[in-house]
Amino acid sequence: METIVNFLEGIFDRSIPSILVIAGILFLAYPYLIDIFSKKEISGKSKRSATIWGVVFLILGLGIGVVIKPTQTPPQSQPQFGLIIYPGVNTPEIEVLSHTSTPIVVSQEPEPTKQPTELGASSSPEIVEGSAVTPISILTSTPVSPTPTPIPPTPTLVPPTPTTVPPTPTPIPPTPTTVPPTPIISTPGPVTNIIPISSKEENGVRVNIDTSGLYEIVYWDDAYSPWPNEHQEGYRGWTNILRVYVNSPVEWGMTPYGLIGPINEDDYLGPGNYYLDKNQAIATVKGDTRSFRLNAGDYLTLVTLDEKGRYGDNQGKIDVGITYLGP
């Protein structure tokens, strides 16, 4: 039974605390070893679990190691050696050596004479008076601690730093910058503004110019008559005559028809004829065009032909198209 107890104590003294401590250290180091060698990141739950188990095993191992102390055999006292020498014995010189004592020399002395012992008397030996007794020191051996052998320090080998030759950079050709082609925006064609010119407007219609450039004035459609109806005396029908003034109002004076009307115009539209059929008058003047180079701020005055003061009873109109052709 004692053997079993000693065996179990030996296991608890050495193996179990050490295993628990090692296990605790491994659990604590597990997350960091995984990060270093596997290059994978473990979850926070796994890290906390490993830390808890590591702490538990460390506490158990250290607790068992502290509570259950190793069984130690009490040190046995060193045997003490003593020597009693009775003088008078033919004893040669004895040299007693100790770790720390010097040799002691015992001289030969004559053997003492013993008295006869009476019956019932003490049997303890007595030294005859007059005999010389040489006291001998009792030498006790003192254990000497072994002289510790100095252990030379382990030299630390510093590996040579490898000389790394930086790689020669490979020149990277510049990436060509592609300039996107400029989109071609088609400019819409010229826009023609249609302006109706009533035959009742004695002072004409004023057209203001806001952009410098080339302008085209074209007869577009319709016709007018200076007479209120075909029963009017002197009725001659329909016409498309138009007077054009640049930067000036209508100028009045004697016309070739012997009446006071618009004169000294800058240009005109229509051949100046009268037609009983309105459609014939329109067809005759179709496509009649004039061009003017005008500046911003200029203006045009467009007026039909009749006698001054008689525009109020006229009928009809003509349509004129004005187109900006560009600078």
C-alpha positions in Angstrom: 0.0 0.0 0.0 2.8 2.4 0.8 4.4 1.7 -2.6 1.1 2.6 -4.4 0.9 5.9 -2.4 4.5 6.8 -3.2 3.9 6.1 -6.9 0.8 8.3 -7.0 2.6 11.1 -5.1 5.4 10.9 -7.6 3.0 11.3 -10.5 1.3 14.3 -8.8 4.7 15.8 -7.8 6.2 15.8 -11.3 3.9 14.8 -14.3 0.4 16.3 -13.8 1.4 19.9 -12.8 3.9 20.0 -15.6 1.4 18.7 -18.2 -1.3 21.1 -17.0 1.1 24.1 -17.2 2.3 23.1 -20.7 -1.2 22.6 -21.8 -2.2 26.1 -20.5 0.7 27.7 -22.4 -0.2 25.9 -25.6 -3.8 27.0 -25.4 -2.7 30.6 -24.8 -0.3 30.5 -27.7 -2.7 28.7 -30.0 -4.3 31.8 -31.7 -0.9 33.5 -32.3 0.7 30.3 -33.7 -2.3 30.0 -36.1 -1.8 33.7 -37.2 1.9 33.2 -37.8 2.1 29.9 -39.5 -1.2 29.4 -41.3 -1.8 33.1 -42.3 -5.4 32.6 -41.5 -7.4 34.7 -39.1 -9.4 32.7 -36.5 -12.6 34.0 -35.0 -12.9 36.0 -31.8 -14.9 33.2 -30.3 -12.1 30.6 -30.8 -9.5 33.1 -29.4 -11.6 33.6 -26.2 -12.2 29.9 -25.8 -8.5 29.1 -26.2 -7.6 31.9 -23.7 -10.1 30.6 -21.1 -8.8 27.0 -21.3 -5.2 28.2 -21.2 -5.9 30.1 -18.0 -7.8 27.2 -16.4 -4.9 24.7 -17.1 -2.3 27.2 -15.8 -4.2 27.7 -12.6 -4.8 23.9 -12.1 -1.1 23.1 -12.8 0.3 25.9 -10.6 -2.3 25.1 -7.8 -1.4 21.4 -7.8 2.3 22.2 -7.9 1.9 24.5 -4.9 -0.5 22.5 -2.7 1.0 19.1 -3.3 4.7 19.7 -2.6 7.2 17.1 -3.7 8.1 14.4 -1.2 11.6 15.0 -0.1 13.7 12.7 1.9 15.1 14.5 4.9 18.8 14.8 4.6 20.7 12.3 6.7 23.2 13.6 9.0 26.7 12.8 8.2 28.2 10.1 10.3 30.5 11.4 13.0 33.7 9.6 13.5 35.5 9.6 16.9 38.6 7.9 18.2 39.5 7.2 21.8 43.0 6.0 22.4 44.1 4.7 25.7 47.7 5.5 26.3 50.0 2.7 27.3 49.0 0.6 24.5 51.8 -0.2 22.0 50.1 2.0 19.4 52.2 3.4 16.6 51.9 7.0 15.6 48.6 7.6 14.0 47.9 10.4 11.6 44.2 11.3 11.5 43.1 13.3 8.5 40.0 15.4 8.1 38.9 17.8 5.5 39.8 20.7 7.7 42.0 19.4 10.5 45.8 19.0 10.8 47.4 15.7 11.6 47.6 14.8 15.3 50.5 12.6 16.6 50.0 10.3 19.6 53.2 9.3 21.4 53.7 5.9 22.9 53.3 5.7 26.7 53.8 2.8 29.1 50.8 0.6 29.6 48.9 1.6 32.8 48.7 -0.9 35.7 45.2 -2.0 36.6 44.1 -2.7 40.1 42.4 -6.0 40.9 38.7 -5.8 41.0 36.8 -6.9 44.1 33.8 -9.1 43.8 30.7 -6.9 43.4 32.7 -3.8 42.7 32.2 -1.7 39.6 33.7 -3.1 36.5 34.5 0.3 35.0 38.2 0.5 34.2 40.2 2.8 36.2 43.4 4.5 35.3 46.2 3.9 37.8 47.3 7.2 39.3 50.5 8.4 38.2 50.0 7.2 34.7 50.1 9.8 32.0 47.0 10.3 29.9 47.3 12.1 26.6 43.9 13.6 25.6 43.0 13.1 22.0 40.7 15.4 20.1 37.6 13.9 18.7 37.5 14.6 15.0 34.2 15.1 13.4 34.1 14.9 9.6 32.4 18.0 8.1 30.7 17.7 4.7 32.4 19.8 2.2 30.2 21.4 -0.5 31.4 20.6 -4.0 33.1 23.4 -5.8 30.7 24.5 -8.6 32.2 24.1 -12.0 31.8 27.3 -14.0 29.8 26.9 -17.2 31.2 28.9 -20.0 28.6 31.2 -21.6 27.1 29.9 -24.7 28.3 32.1 -27.6 25.5 33.8 -29.5 25.9 33.3 -33.2 24.8 36.2 -35.3 24.0 35.1 -38.7 25.5 37.3 -41.4 23.1 39.7 -42.9 22.5 38.7 -46.4 23.2 41.4 -48.9 20.1 41.8 -51.0 20.7 43.2 -54.4 17.6 45.2 -55.4 16.1 44.0 -58.6 16.7 46.2 -61.6 13.5 48.0 -62.3 12.0 47.1 -65.6 11.1 50.3 -67.5 7.4 50.5 -68.1 6.5 52.2 -71.3 4.2 55.2 -70.8 0.6 54.4 -71.5 -0.5 56.2 -74.6 -3.1 58.8 -73.9 -5.9 58.4 -76.4 -7.5 61.7 -77.2 -11.1 61.0 -78.2 -12.0 62.5 -81.5 -13.8 65.7 -81.4 -17.4 65.0 -82.1 -18.6 66.7 -85.2 -21.7 68.6 -84.3 -23.9 69.3 -87.3 -25.0 72.9 -87.4 -28.6 73.1 -88.3 -29.4 75.0 -91.5 -30.3 78.6 -91.5 -33.7 79.4 -89.9 -36.0 81.6 -91.9 -38.3 84.0 -90.1 -41.6 84.7 -91.9 -42.8 88.2 -91.4 -46.2 89.3 -92.7 -46.4 92.8 -94.2 -49.9 94.2 -94.1 -50.9 96.5 -97.0 -52.7 98.8 -94.5 -49.4 99.7 -92.7 -48.5 103.1 -94.2 -45.2 103.4 -92.2 -44.3 99.7 -92.9 -42.9 97.1 -90.6 -39.5 97.6 -88.8 -37.2 94.5 -88.4 -34.3 94.9 -85.9 -31.0 93.1 -86.5 -29.1 91.8 -83.4 -26.3 89.8 -85.1 -23.9 91.0 -87.7 -23.7 88.9 -90.9 -25.2 88.2 -94.2 -29.0 88.2 -94.5 -31.3 87.1 -97.2 -34.8 88.6 -97.9 -37.1 86.5 -100.0 -40.6 86.8 -101.2 -42.5 84.0 -99.5 -46.2 84.1 -100.4 -49.5 86.0 -100.9 -50.5 89.3 -102.6 -52.3 92.6 -101.9 -54.5 95.1 -103.8 -54.4 98.9 -103.3 -58.1 98.9 -104.1 -60.9 97.9 -101.7 -62.6 95.8 -104.5 -62.7 95.1 -108.2 -65.5 97.7 -108.6 -63.3 100.5 -107.5 -62.5 103.1 -110.2 -59.1 102.5 -111.7 -59.0 98.9 -110.3 -56.0 97.0 -111.8 -56.0 93.9 -109.6 -53.2 92.3 -107.3 -49.5 93.0 -106.9 -46.5 92.0 -104.7 -44.5 95.3 -104.8 -42.4 95.7 -101.6 -40.0 98.6 -100.8 -37.0 97.9 -98.5 -35.2 100.6 -96.5 -32.0 100.0 -94.5 -31.5 102.0 -91.3 -34.1 104.6 -92.3 -37.9 105.1 -92.2 -40.1 105.3 -95.3 -39.2 108.3 -97.5 -42.1 109.9 -99.3 -42.2 111.6 -102.7 -43.6 111.5 -106.3 -43.6 108.0 -107.7 -43.5 106.9 -111.4 -47.3 106.4 -111.1 -47.8 110.2 -110.6 -48.8 109.8 -106.9 -47.1 110.6 -103.6 -45.7 107.4 -102.3 -42.5 105.6 -101.0 -39.4 106.7 -102.9 -35.6 106.3 -102.8 -35.8 102.8 -101.3 -32.5 100.8 -100.8 -34.0 97.8 -102.6 -37.3 96.2 -103.6 -39.1 92.9 -104.3 -41.5 92.2 -107.1 -41.4 93.3 -110.8 -43.9 96.1 -110.2 -46.8 94.6 -112.3 -50.6 94.2 -111.4 -52.5 91.0 -112.1 -56.3 90.6 -112.1 -55.7 87.0 -111.0 -54.2 86.9 -107.5 -52.7 83.4 -108.0 -50.9 84.7 -111.1 -49.4 87.5 -109.2 -48.2 85.1 -106.6 -46.7 82.7 -109.1 -44.9 85.5 -111.0 -42.9 86.7 -108.0 -42.1 83.3 -106.4 -38.3 83.1 -105.5 -37.5 86.8 -105.8 -34.6 87.3 -103.4 -32.3 90.1 -102.1 -29.2 89.9 -99.9 -27.9 92.4 -97.4 -24.8 92.5 -95.1 -26.0 94.0 -91.9 -24.4 94.8 -88.5 -25.8 94.3 -85.1 -28.0 97.3 -84.3 -29.1 97.9 -87.9 -32.8 97.7 -88.9 -34.9 97.2 -92.0 -38.2 99.0 -92.9 -40.5 97.0 -95.2 -43.5 98.7 -96.7 -46.1 98.0 -99.5 -46.8 100.5 -102.3 -49.7 102.9 -102.4 -50.6 106.6 -102.3 -49.8 108.3 -99.0 -53.0 108.6 -96.9 -54.8 105.9 -98.9 -53.4 102.7 -97.2 -56.5 102.3 -95.0 -58.8 100.8 -97.7 -56.2 98.3 -99.1 -56.8 94.5 -98.9 -54.4 91.6 -98.4 -50.8 91.3 -97.4 -47.5 89.6 -98.5 -45.2 87.3 -96.5 -41.5 87.9 -96.5 -38.8 85.5 -95.3 -35.7 86.8 -93.6 -32.8 84.3 -93.2 -29.4 84.8 -91.4 -26.8 83.1 -93.6 -23.8 83.6 -91.3 -21.0 86.0 -90.6 
